[in-house]
Amino acid sequence: MTNEEKVYRVLDQLGIGYSVKQHPPVYTVEEVEQYWSDIPGTHCKNLFLRDQKGKKHYLVVMLHNKRVNMAGLAEQIGDGRLSFASEKRLEKYLGLKTGAVSPFGIINDPDGHVRVVLDSELKGADWVSFHPNVNTATVTISFKDFERFLAHCGNPVCYVTI
């Protein structure tokens, strides 16, 4: 079963409705924006980070047009300096490749090593969009269903102001 198929299986098992838009491979928000014109909802950017010792890992989910202040984020989550995690760590903890970072990747983290950090502005979204663990599609689900998905996975989740 592919990473993408795993996402659809979990969403189906949870009774979560979703829509899928296929598109060419994209690696940045700027590249994918051209395919979002007919996708409803709030589009997100996802960052995979680690603490300075490499012991803690964070998946930051925020509005696509925001920039994160790493020092401010570290202060809010109660950690020291943060930096981007390597592709090797992304593969190890979320089973993902660069360009496909997504909160759906936590289905590949059954031990809950990765902490999910959500931009508090997402709470106001009706619909949110993410890659289904591949960078050739975008999946849209309701924000309430996204919260149900996160609860099902069991990873620690917190909200911050970005």
MDAnalysis code that builds the backbone (N, CA, C; Angstrom):
import MDAnalysis as mda
import numpy as np

u = mda.Universe.empty(486, n_residues=162, atom_resindex=np.repeat(np.arange(162), 3), trajectory=True)
u.add_TopologyAttr("name", ["N", "CA", "C"] * 162)
u.add_TopologyAttr("resid", np.arange(1, 163))
u.add_TopologyAttr("resname", ["MET", "THR", "ASN", "GLU", "GLU", "LYS", "VAL", "TYR", "ARG", "VAL", "LEU", "ASP", "GLN", "LEU", "GLY", "ILE", "GLY", "TYR", "SER", "VAL", "LYS", "GLN", "HIS", "PRO", "PRO", "VAL", "TYR", "THR", "VAL", "GLU", "GLU", "VAL", "GLU", "GLN", "TYR", "TRP", "SER", "ASP", "ILE", "PRO", "GLY", "THR", "HIS", "CYS", "LYS", "ASN", "LEU", "PHE", "LEU", "ARG", "ASP", "GLN", "LYS", "GLY", "LYS", "LYS", "HIS", "TYR", "LEU", "VAL", "VAL", "MET", "LEU", "HIS", "ASN", "LYS", "ARG", "VAL", "ASN", "MET", "ALA", "GLY", "LEU", "ALA", "GLU", "GLN", "ILE", "GLY", "ASP", "GLY", "ARG", "LEU", "SER", "PHE", "ALA", "SER", "GLU", "LYS", "ARG", "LEU", "GLU", "LYS", "TYR", "LEU", "GLY", "LEU", "LYS", "THR", "GLY", "ALA", "VAL", "SER", "PRO", "PHE", "GLY", "ILE", "ILE", "ASN", "ASP", "PRO", "ASP", "GLY", "HIS", "VAL", "ARG", "VAL", "VAL", "LEU", "ASP", "SER", "GLU", "LEU", "LYS", "GLY", "ALA", "ASP", "TRP", "VAL", "SER", "PHE", "HIS", "PRO", "ASN", "VAL", "ASN", "THR", "ALA", "THR", "VAL", "THR", "ILE", "SER", "PHE", "LYS", "ASP", "PHE", "GLU", "ARG", "PHE", "LEU", "ALA", "HIS", "CYS", "GLY", "ASN", "PRO", "VAL", "CYS", "TYR", "VAL", "THR", "ILE"])
u.atoms.positions = np.array([
    [0.843, -1.176, 0.000],
    [0.000, 0.000, 0.000],
    [0.894, 1.247, 0.000],
    [0.566, 2.200, -0.836],
    [1.362, 3.423, -0.921],
    [1.027, 4.366, 0.242],
    [1.896, 5.343, 0.453],
    [1.653, 6.362, 1.472],
    [0.332, 7.086, 1.224],
    [0.049, 7.379, -0.033],
    [-1.197, 8.063, -0.388],
    [-2.405, 7.185, -0.073],
    [-2.336, 5.918, -0.429],
    [-3.450, 4.997, -0.161],
    [-3.699, 4.855, 1.336],
    [-2.631, 4.881, 2.146],
    [-2.794, 4.815, 3.604],
    [-3.637, 5.977, 4.114],
    [-3.406, 7.162, 3.568],
    [-4.168, 8.345, 3.985],
    [-5.647, 8.135, 3.703],
    [-5.978, 7.734, 2.491],
    [-7.388, 7.540, 2.125],
    [-8.024, 6.438, 2.965],
    [-7.263, 5.385, 3.258],
    [-7.793, 4.297, 4.085],
    [-8.157, 4.800, 5.482],
    [-7.258, 5.574, 6.102],
    [-7.536, 6.099, 7.446],
    [-8.720, 7.051, 7.409],
    [-8.758, 7.947, 6.425],
    [-9.894, 8.875, 6.325],
    [-11.198, 8.105, 6.144],
    [-11.192, 7.086, 5.302],
    [-12.393, 6.272, 5.094],
    [-12.794, 5.535, 6.373],
    [-11.818, 4.979, 7.082],
    [-12.108, 4.268, 8.329],
    [-12.745, 5.195, 9.367],
    [-12.328, 6.453, 9.367],
    [-12.863, 7.423, 10.328],
    [-14.160, 8.063, 9.847],
    [-14.587, 7.729, 8.631],
    [-15.807, 8.321, 8.082],
    [-15.628, 9.795, 7.743],
    [-14.410, 10.176, 7.394],
    [-14.107, 11.570, 7.062],
    [-14.253, 11.765, 5.558],
    [-15.125, 12.701, 5.176],
    [-15.285, 13.028, 3.767],
    [-14.130, 13.886, 3.290],
    [-13.734, 13.713, 2.039],
    [-12.611, 14.476, 1.502],
    [-12.749, 14.591, -0.009],
    [-12.075, 15.588, -0.559],
    [-11.972, 15.711, -2.009],
    [-10.490, 15.712, -2.357],
    [-10.184, 15.242, -3.561],
    [-8.802, 15.113, -4.009],
    [-8.643, 15.825, -5.345],
    [-7.579, 16.600, -5.448],
    [-7.222, 17.244, -6.724],
    [-5.823, 16.773, -7.093],
    [-5.702, 16.083, -8.221],
    [-4.402, 15.636, -8.730],
    [-3.730, 16.801, -9.451],
    [-2.408, 16.862, -9.383],
    [-1.643, 17.891, -10.083],
    [-0.214, 17.398, -10.281],
    [0.567, 18.081, -11.101],
    [1.970, 17.679, -11.272],
    [2.727, 17.795, -9.945],
    [3.881, 17.140, -9.832],
    [4.665, 17.226, -8.594],
    [5.045, 18.673, -8.277],
    [4.915, 19.046, -7.007],
    [5.274, 20.386, -6.544],
    [6.124, 20.249, -5.277],
    [7.003, 21.199, -5.073],
    [7.914, 21.129, -3.931],
    [7.814, 22.340, -3.013],
    [7.139, 23.384, -3.469],
    [7.006, 24.595, -2.653],
    [5.578, 25.121, -2.753],
    [5.229, 25.993, -1.824],
    [3.915, 26.644, -1.859],
    [3.770, 27.417, -3.162],
    [4.816, 28.091, -3.568],
    [4.751, 28.885, -4.790],
    [4.412, 28.016, -6.003],
    [4.949, 26.814, -6.058],
    [4.679, 25.918, -7.182],
    [3.243, 25.397, -7.169],
    [2.695, 25.133, -5.993],
    [1.364, 24.534, -5.914],
    [0.236, 25.566, -6.025],
    [0.533, 26.822, -5.769],
    [-0.523, 27.848, -5.788],
    [-1.304, 27.883, -7.094],
    [-0.650, 27.608, -8.210],
    [-1.339, 27.648, -9.502],
    [-2.427, 26.577, -9.625],
    [-2.379, 25.550, -8.785],
    [-3.365, 24.469, -8.844],
    [-4.476, 24.631, -7.806],
    [-4.375, 25.654, -6.972],
    [-5.341, 25.846, -5.897],
    [-6.582, 26.634, -6.312],
    [-6.622, 27.182, -7.486],
    [-7.718, 28.079, -7.859],
    [-9.096, 27.440, -7.701],
    [-9.205, 26.155, -7.937],
    [-10.510, 25.505, -7.807],
    [-10.584, 24.572, -6.590],
    [-9.663, 24.752, -5.640],
    [-9.698, 23.967, -4.410],
    [-10.169, 24.883, -3.290],
    [-11.307, 24.573, -2.690],
    [-11.828, 25.440, -1.627],
    [-11.031, 25.304, -0.333],
    [-11.210, 26.263, 0.539],
    [-10.666, 26.144, 1.884],
    [-9.348, 26.849, 2.101],
    [-8.817, 26.627, 3.273],
    [-7.570, 27.223, 3.717],
    [-6.413, 26.330, 3.307],
    [-5.468, 26.907, 2.608],
    [-4.306, 26.149, 2.148],
    [-3.188, 26.322, 3.161],
    [-2.491, 25.236, 3.417],
    [-1.514, 25.222, 4.502],
    [-0.102, 24.953, 4.015],
    [0.826, 25.422, 4.841],
    [2.251, 25.135, 4.671],
    [2.639, 24.282, 5.860],
    [3.500, 23.291, 5.633],
    [3.896, 22.359, 6.674],
    [5.417, 22.319, 6.770],
    [5.927, 22.468, 7.973],
    [7.360, 22.464, 8.209],
    [7.707, 21.354, 9.190],
    [8.745, 20.608, 8.888],
    [9.211, 19.560, 9.793],
    [10.485, 20.061, 10.454],
    [10.422, 20.249, 11.770],
    [11.510, 20.863, 12.527],
    [12.015, 19.935, 13.618],
    [13.192, 20.274, 14.141],
    [13.759, 19.536, 15.267],
    [14.358, 20.525, 16.248],
    [14.539, 20.061, 17.487],
    [15.203, 20.915, 18.472],
    [16.710, 20.846, 18.233],
    [17.453, 21.669, 18.970],
    [18.897, 21.754, 18.710],
    [19.653, 20.470, 19.005],
    [19.117, 19.620, 19.869],
    [19.777, 18.348, 20.179],
    [19.312, 17.207, 19.272],
    [18.271, 17.457, 18.483],
    [17.756, 16.427, 17.591],
    [16.939, 15.364, 18.304],
    [16.492, 15.672, 19.516],
    [15.724, 14.700, 20.305],
    [14.214, 14.872, 20.125],
    [13.771, 16.107, 19.846],
    [12.344, 16.394, 19.684],
    [12.091, 16.845, 18.251],
    [10.944, 16.413, 17.723],
    [10.576, 16.757, 16.353],
    [9.175, 17.362, 16.334],
    [9.007, 18.336, 15.463],
    [7.759, 19.096, 15.388],
    [7.296, 19.191, 13.943],
    [5.998, 18.998, 13.746],
    [5.377, 19.243, 12.456],
    [4.530, 20.498, 12.628],
    [4.955, 21.581, 12.000],
    [4.272, 22.867, 12.129],
    [3.343, 23.030, 10.935],
    [2.068, 23.288, 11.215],
    [1.052, 23.467, 10.179],
    [0.518, 24.892, 10.320],
    [0.641, 25.661, 9.234],
    [0.232, 27.065, 9.305],
    [-0.346, 27.512, 7.968],
    [-0.941, 28.691, 7.984],
    [-1.461, 29.255, 6.752],
    [-0.330, 29.371, 5.736],
    [-0.634, 29.083, 4.488],
    [0.404, 28.988, 3.453],
    [1.176, 30.282, 3.210],
    [0.568, 31.414, 3.520],
    [1.205, 32.689, 3.208],
    [1.950, 33.304, 4.392],
    [2.126, 32.553, 5.448],
    [2.825, 33.064, 6.627],
    [4.284, 32.646, 6.632],
    [5.074, 33.425, 7.338],
    [6.476, 33.096, 7.597],
    [6.597, 32.885, 9.096],
    [7.379, 31.913, 9.484],
    [7.503, 31.594, 10.900],
    [8.764, 32.242, 11.478],
    [8.623, 32.804, 12.664],
    [9.760, 33.291, 13.439],
    [10.183, 32.121, 14.320],
    [11.318, 31.510, 13.987],
    [11.731, 30.281, 14.676],
    [11.980, 30.517, 16.166],
    [12.562, 31.632, 16.511],
    [12.828, 31.916, 17.928],
    [11.517, 32.094, 18.680],
    [10.581, 32.809, 18.087],
    [9.279, 32.999, 18.719],
    [8.510, 31.700, 18.847],
    [8.598, 30.863, 17.833],
    [7.936, 29.564, 17.872],
    [8.542, 28.701, 18.970],
    [9.867, 28.661, 19.032],
    [10.546, 27.855, 20.060],
    [10.118, 28.303, 21.455],
    [9.994, 29.601, 21.645],
    [9.575, 30.129, 22.948],
    [8.154, 29.682, 23.289],
    [7.264, 29.715, 22.308],
    [5.868, 29.328, 22.555],
    [5.721, 27.852, 22.887],
    [6.542, 27.009, 22.276],
    [6.413, 25.572, 22.549],
    [7.327, 25.123, 23.686],
    [8.079, 26.075, 24.235],
    [8.908, 25.773, 25.394],
    [10.157, 24.982, 25.075],
    [10.757, 25.296, 23.943],
    [11.962, 24.580, 23.546],
    [13.057, 25.584, 23.227],
    [14.277, 25.067, 23.070],
    [15.418, 25.905, 22.678],
    [15.365, 26.198, 21.198],
    [16.488, 26.343, 20.609],
    [16.590, 26.680, 19.193],
    [16.007, 25.564, 18.316],
    [15.272, 25.966, 17.295],
    [14.691, 25.018, 16.335],
    [15.368, 25.182, 14.983],
    [15.424, 24.088, 14.239],
    [15.926, 24.148, 12.869],
    [15.175, 23.115, 12.035],
    [15.342, 23.213, 10.722],
    [14.689, 22.255, 9.839],
    [15.329, 20.887, 10.017],
    [14.496, 19.867, 10.069],
    [14.990, 18.498, 10.182],
    [15.443, 18.023, 8.809],
    [16.347, 17.096, 8.800],
    [16.894, 16.560, 7.552],
    [15.877, 15.669, 6.838],
    [16.164, 15.418, 5.562],
    [15.321, 14.503, 4.792],
    [15.355, 13.106, 5.414],
    [16.492, 12.729, 5.967],
    [16.620, 11.429, 6.620],
    [15.673, 11.328, 7.825],
    [15.588, 12.392, 8.617],
    [14.682, 12.411, 9.767],
    [13.224, 12.423, 9.305],
    [12.940, 13.152, 8.231],
    [11.588, 13.199, 7.677],
    [11.141, 11.794, 7.276],
    [12.029, 11.071, 6.656],
    [11.733, 9.688, 6.249],
    [11.572, 8.780, 7.470],
    [12.452, 8.945, 8.446],
    [12.431, 8.078, 9.628],
    [11.164, 8.272, 10.468],
    [10.788, 9.517, 10.725],
    [9.685, 9.780, 11.646],
    [8.311, 9.885, 10.991],
    [8.257, 10.360, 9.747],
    [6.961, 10.518, 9.092],
    [6.809, 9.680, 7.827],
    [7.875, 9.005, 7.418],
    [7.803, 8.180, 6.218],
    [7.586, 8.983, 4.952],
    [8.042, 10.249, 4.943],
    [7.784, 11.152, 3.826],
    [9.065, 11.592, 3.138],
    [8.896, 12.083, 1.918],
    [9.984, 12.665, 1.131],
    [9.821, 14.187, 1.119],
    [10.909, 14.887, 0.852],
    [10.869, 16.341, 0.717],
    [9.825, 16.718, -0.338],
    [9.051, 17.733, -0.048],
    [7.998, 18.178, -0.963],
    [6.643, 17.583, -0.637],
    [6.608, 16.552, 0.203],
    [5.345, 15.895, 0.547],
    [5.037, 16.018, 2.036],
    [5.676, 16.966, 2.723],
    [5.443, 17.128, 4.161],
    [3.978, 17.470, 4.382],
    [3.353, 16.734, 5.281],
    [1.914, 16.858, 5.499],
    [1.562, 16.329, 6.881],
    [0.524, 16.894, 7.512],
    [0.090, 16.313, 8.784],
    [-0.420, 14.888, 8.631],
    [-0.776, 14.481, 7.424],
    [-1.179, 13.094, 7.219],
    [-0.008, 12.144, 7.453],
    [1.210, 12.653, 7.453],
    [2.383, 11.826, 7.705],
    [2.418, 11.229, 9.098],
    [1.648, 11.796, 10.025],
    [1.697, 11.240, 11.385],
    [1.079, 9.844, 11.466],
    [0.396, 9.404, 10.415],
    [-0.074, 8.012, 10.418],
    [1.102, 7.049, 10.382],
    [2.270, 7.556, 9.978],
    [3.485, 6.737, 9.931],
    [4.310, 6.880, 11.208],
    [3.751, 7.502, 12.228],
    [4.444, 7.733, 13.503],
    [3.613, 7.156, 14.645],
    [3.467, 5.826, 14.693],
    [2.583, 5.214, 15.691],
    [3.041, 5.417, 17.136],
    [4.310, 5.734, 17.335],
    [4.809, 5.943, 18.692],
    [4.689, 7.391, 19.152],
    [4.173, 8.272, 18.304],
    [3.924, 9.658, 18.691],
    [5.174, 10.473, 18.970],
    [6.241, 10.230, 18.223],
    [7.482, 10.988, 18.401],
    [7.336, 12.444, 17.958],
    [6.528, 12.681, 16.934],
    [6.406, 14.011, 16.349],
    [5.261, 14.772, 17.019],
    [5.576, 15.968, 17.467],
    [4.567, 16.843, 18.066],
    [3.993, 17.731, 16.970],
    [2.679, 17.844, 16.928],
    [2.004, 18.642, 15.908],
    [1.740, 20.029, 16.490],
    [2.215, 21.043, 15.787],
    [2.072, 22.431, 16.219],
    [1.216, 23.139, 15.173],
    [0.038, 23.596, 15.589],
    [-0.911, 24.217, 14.665],
    [-0.991, 25.717, 14.877],
    [-1.014, 26.448, 13.781],
    [-1.257, 27.884, 13.803],
    [-2.676, 28.101, 14.330],
    [-2.828, 28.898, 15.364],
    [-4.146, 29.108, 15.983],
    [-5.162, 29.686, 15.005],
    [-4.709, 30.344, 13.944],
    [-5.649, 30.889, 12.955],
    [-6.385, 29.794, 12.194],
    [-5.849, 28.586, 12.202],
    [-6.528, 27.490, 11.507],
    [-7.865, 27.152, 12.150],
    [-8.014, 27.472, 13.429],
    [-9.277, 27.171, 14.114],
    [-10.471, 27.825, 13.431],
    [-10.244, 28.915, 12.724],
    [-11.328, 29.618, 12.046],
    [-11.635, 29.081, 10.664],
    [-10.903, 28.091, 10.213],
    [-11.097, 27.551, 8.867],
    [-12.240, 26.542, 8.837],
    [-13.031, 26.598, 7.785],
    [-14.044, 25.564, 7.572],
    [-13.403, 24.329, 6.936],
    [-12.515, 24.559, 5.965],
    [-11.867, 23.494, 5.209],
    [-10.369, 23.742, 5.179],
    [-9.584, 22.671, 5.218],
    [-8.128, 22.767, 5.126],
    [-7.625, 21.787, 4.076],
    [-6.498, 22.138, 3.453],
    [-5.943, 21.319, 2.371],
    [-4.497, 20.955, 2.644],
    [-4.169, 19.691, 2.345],
    [-2.822, 19.168, 2.540],
    [-2.504, 18.152, 1.445],
    [-1.222, 17.882, 1.260],
    [-0.823, 16.763, 0.405],
    [-1.172, 15.458, 1.129],
    [-1.604, 14.446, 0.382],
    [-1.864, 13.130, 0.991],
    [-0.586, 12.276, 1.040],
    [0.466, 12.848, 1.609],
    [1.775, 12.201, 1.760],
    [2.511, 11.979, 0.445],
    [2.038, 12.610, -0.606],
    [2.737, 12.695, -1.889],
    [2.521, 14.118, -2.403],
    [3.430, 14.587, -3.255],
    [3.309, 15.967, -3.724],
    [2.627, 16.090, -5.088],
    [1.828, 15.095, -5.440],
    [1.118, 15.109, -6.722],
    [-0.396, 15.220, -6.543],
    [-0.831, 15.569, -5.348],
    [-2.264, 15.723, -5.086],
    [-2.456, 16.625, -3.880],
    [-3.653, 17.183, -3.783],
    [-4.052, 17.974, -2.622],
    [-5.402, 17.447, -2.151],
    [-5.496, 17.192, -0.848],
    [-6.728, 16.687, -0.240],
    [-7.336, 17.785, 0.621],
    [-8.643, 17.943, 0.530],
    [-9.365, 18.926, 1.343],
    [-10.322, 18.185, 2.272],
    [-10.267, 18.543, 3.555],
    [-11.197, 18.004, 4.562],
    [-11.662, 19.157, 5.439],
    [-12.732, 18.937, 6.182],
    [-13.187, 19.979, 7.097],
    [-12.197, 20.091, 8.263],
    [-12.123, 21.277, 8.842],
    [-11.209, 21.455, 9.966],
    [-11.620, 20.575, 11.145],
    [-12.917, 20.428, 11.364],
    [-13.380, 19.559, 12.458],
    [-12.925, 18.115, 12.229],
    [-13.012, 17.665, 10.991],
    [-12.531, 16.310, 10.675],
    [-11.013, 16.219, 10.804],
    [-10.311, 17.290, 10.481],
    [-8.865, 17.305, 10.670],
    [-8.523, 17.121, 12.148],
    [-9.261, 17.787, 13.018],
    [-9.040, 17.609, 14.458],
    [-9.350, 16.171, 14.885],
    [-10.380, 15.574, 14.300],
    [-10.689, 14.163, 14.595],
    [-9.560, 13.250, 14.137],
    [-9.012, 13.533, 12.953],
    [-7.887, 12.765, 12.440],
    [-6.707, 12.851, 13.407],
    [-6.381, 14.062, 13.857],
    [-5.265, 14.245, 14.790],
    [-5.508, 13.484, 16.089],
    [-6.719, 13.557, 16.605],
    [-7.043, 12.846, 17.852],
    [-6.889, 11.337, 17.657],
    [-7.313, 10.845, 16.519],
    [-7.182, 9.415, 16.212],
    [-5.716, 8.979, 16.217],
    [-4.853, 9.805, 15.655],
    [-3.433, 9.453, 15.545],
    [-2.748, 9.501, 16.910],
    [-3.185, 10.404, 17.792],
    [-2.676, 10.427, 19.153],
    [-1.380, 11.186, 19.393],
    [-0.821, 11.812, 18.385],
    [0.377, 12.631, 18.594],
    [0.026, 13.851, 19.431],
    [0.984, 14.343, 20.228],
    [0.714, 15.573, 20.977],
    [0.439, 16.728, 20.011],
    [-0.575, 17.534, 20.330],
    [-0.964, 18.665, 19.482],
    [-1.037, 19.920, 20.346],
    [-0.532, 21.034, 19.829],
    [-0.695, 22.312, 20.514],
    [-0.937, 23.408, 19.473],
    [-1.528, 24.485, 19.933],
    [-1.782, 25.647, 19.076],
    [-0.841, 26.775, 19.489],
    [-0.344, 27.500, 18.490],
    [0.543, 28.638, 18.727],
    [0.103, 29.793, 17.836],
    [0.621, 30.964, 18.149],
    [0.382, 32.132, 17.308],
    [1.593, 32.318, 16.390],
    [1.346, 32.249, 15.106],
    [2.441, 32.425, 14.134],
    [2.241, 33.752, 13.437],
])
